[in-house]
């Protein structure tokens, strides 16, 4: 029973990273100028990072369907709000980097930076005209999406006419404090910098999650509405980080690198994942297509996974995870 739980748990993790993480963290093949700025602006306790190039994705015929899967309801509502006060993310925003701090994995606990073309004066006039809440920090005006009093409310500010930052108030203030030099930045973490350098420019979507963040995701995917007979941290302990890259179109193509502590633990994890893949004979059709393409192999202390399949498989995976507890 223990090994069965472990196998099915890792199954969910793999598909979760190929699917759910892909939804949370976006990217761009060329440019990606916002990423180095984010690394020097995000707090050092950021344990997840993802990059998306909206300009590139908007050129795809499938973009309307992709947009529904990439953006959470809160982010879509945030876009509508920005449009109402003078900034249209669908035309003005080219690149976005999202980060999650500490153990936060829910859609509310993120901060981000965006590059594009902004008109701060128009936003300021709209907030003044409609008497919308504005706060100040580090000499900048923080504009509220919401009452400005709820801890979950999003705030945003302009760093220039080409750069903006957003997130919960406490997270946005932390970002501004880093930029002011009073707190350490994420680029003080050499491992994170190296992972970012490995991924930058490799796919239209990529992201990084450390082992600590991966454990939080795993708890949800493993439970799937049932009581677990094993602690997820037992078999997640060898995982240092997960790197992923995703191509969007009429099919989903993903590559996931699981970084383990040693080649021995990577080999053991590879065997476990292979056993799970081969045991899933009754998976829904779209998921089965994805699984049939799933290649798994160890490369030193890494486990490398590649898969491709219909985008509909992602919806079936997410519905299966929805019965589990929220992160």
DATA-V167871 format. One record per backbone hydrogen bond with DSSP energy under -1.0 kcal/mol. CO is the residue of the C=O (numbers start at 1). NH is the residue of the N-H. If there is no record, write none. Layout:
BEGIN
co=CO nh=NH
co=CO nh=NH
END
This chain:
BEGIN
co=1 nh=5
co=2 nh=6
co=3 nh=7
co=4 nh=8
co=5 nh=9
co=6 nh=10
co=7 nh=11
co=8 nh=12
co=9 nh=13
co=10 nh=14
co=11 nh=15
co=12 nh=16
co=13 nh=17
co=14 nh=18
co=15 nh=19
co=16 nh=21
co=19 nh=23
co=20 nh=24
co=21 nh=25
co=27 nh=53
co=30 nh=32
co=32 nh=35
co=34 nh=38
co=35 nh=39
co=36 nh=40
co=38 nh=41
co=38 nh=42
co=39 nh=187
co=42 nh=186
co=43 nh=46
co=45 nh=102
co=47 nh=210
co=48 nh=100
co=49 nh=208
co=50 nh=98
co=51 nh=206
co=52 nh=96
co=53 nh=57
co=54 nh=58
co=56 nh=59
co=57 nh=60
co=60 nh=63
co=62 nh=66
co=63 nh=67
co=64 nh=68
co=65 nh=69
co=66 nh=70
co=67 nh=71
co=72 nh=76
co=73 nh=77
co=74 nh=78
co=75 nh=79
co=76 nh=80
co=77 nh=81
co=78 nh=82
co=79 nh=83
co=80 nh=84
co=81 nh=85
co=82 nh=87
co=88 nh=91
co=88 nh=92
co=89 nh=93
co=92 nh=117
co=94 nh=54
co=94 nh=55
co=95 nh=115
co=96 nh=52
co=97 nh=113
co=98 nh=50
co=99 nh=111
co=100 nh=47
co=100 nh=48
co=101 nh=104
co=110 nh=168
co=111 nh=99
co=112 nh=166
co=113 nh=97
co=114 nh=164
co=115 nh=94
co=115 nh=95
co=119 nh=123
co=120 nh=124
co=121 nh=125
co=122 nh=126
co=123 nh=127
co=124 nh=128
co=125 nh=129
co=126 nh=130
co=127 nh=132
co=133 nh=144
co=135 nh=142
co=137 nh=140
co=140 nh=137
co=142 nh=135
co=143 nh=156
co=145 nh=154
co=150 nh=153
co=154 nh=145
co=155 nh=167
co=156 nh=143
co=157 nh=165
co=161 nh=118
co=162 nh=116
co=163 nh=159
co=163 nh=160
co=164 nh=114
co=165 nh=157
co=166 nh=112
co=167 nh=155
co=168 nh=172
co=169 nh=173
co=170 nh=174
co=171 nh=175
co=172 nh=176
co=173 nh=177
co=174 nh=178
co=175 nh=179
co=176 nh=180
co=177 nh=182
co=178 nh=181
co=184 nh=44
co=185 nh=188
co=186 nh=189
co=189 nh=193
co=190 nh=194
co=191 nh=195
co=192 nh=196
co=193 nh=197
co=194 nh=198
co=195 nh=199
co=196 nh=200
co=199 nh=202
co=204 nh=27
co=205 nh=246
co=206 nh=51
co=207 nh=244
co=208 nh=49
co=209 nh=242
co=210 nh=214
co=211 nh=215
co=212 nh=216
co=213 nh=217
co=214 nh=218
co=215 nh=219
co=217 nh=221
co=218 nh=222
co=219 nh=223
co=220 nh=224
co=223 nh=226
co=231 nh=234
co=232 nh=236
co=233 nh=237
co=236 nh=239
co=240 nh=211
co=241 nh=259
co=242 nh=209
co=243 nh=257
co=244 nh=207
co=245 nh=255
co=247 nh=253
co=252 nh=309
co=253 nh=247
co=254 nh=307
co=255 nh=245
co=256 nh=305
co=257 nh=243
co=258 nh=303
co=259 nh=240
co=259 nh=241
co=262 nh=266
co=263 nh=267
co=264 nh=268
co=265 nh=269
co=266 nh=270
co=267 nh=271
co=268 nh=272
co=269 nh=273
co=270 nh=274
co=271 nh=275
co=272 nh=276
co=273 nh=277
co=274 nh=278
co=277 nh=280
co=279 nh=281
co=284 nh=288
co=285 nh=289
co=286 nh=290
co=287 nh=291
co=288 nh=292
co=289 nh=293
co=291 nh=294
co=295 nh=306
co=297 nh=304
co=299 nh=302
co=301 nh=260
co=302 nh=299
co=303 nh=258
co=304 nh=297
co=305 nh=256
co=306 nh=295
co=307 nh=254
co=309 nh=252
co=310 nh=313
co=311 nh=314
co=312 nh=316
co=313 nh=317
co=314 nh=318
co=315 nh=319
co=316 nh=320
co=317 nh=321
co=318 nh=322
co=321 nh=324
END
